[in-house]
Amino acid sequence: MKTQTGHMESQTKILGDSVAAAQSTADAAKDQIQMMKERERARVAVTPLKIQNLYYGWIGYNNILFEVENHGQTNAFNVRGQGAAFALVIDGESPESIPGGAFPISDVVKAGATPLTSEAGFFLDDGFFNQTNPTRAKIRVELFGEILYDDVFGRPHATGFRYFMTVSEFETTSEGDMVKIKTGSLWRKSPNGNYST
């Protein structure tokens, strides 16, 4: 009886060791699959393009163009975006511009392909430069939003972006409701609002 009990204990230990080894192997395989998914997934990024003019008054509408690019290894699917752009006069009491709506974007962003161009717009009303000389105004232009998409494995992701540009030098033009932005004004990432999941 003692011998039989000893054999059972030995077999139970061997079985337990086998189960533990199998679980360890399964965990390692799961980790490798997760690493492969992270390596092969889509990674969508946004880069704003340079703006040269600001329109106000009866022209009033400003398009802020930006590029949407997939730096990942596989395509991004079910892509949709929301966000806006706006401008305000930092010095003076001019009213804030009216933000635009959601921006158009293709529902597939291919990996390694030429970046897609999209836009967010805003209006500047007649009173935008009333409190200050247009050539001396200090303007802050912002572009912000979020792009949602699924990777090839069906997992959801989000890319949040927020950029700003401070412009303090303008040139007037023969078009009365437009000011030309002098060179040197560059987009910068805001401290908040930029993320990737």
Disulfide bonds with the S-S distance in Angstrom:
none
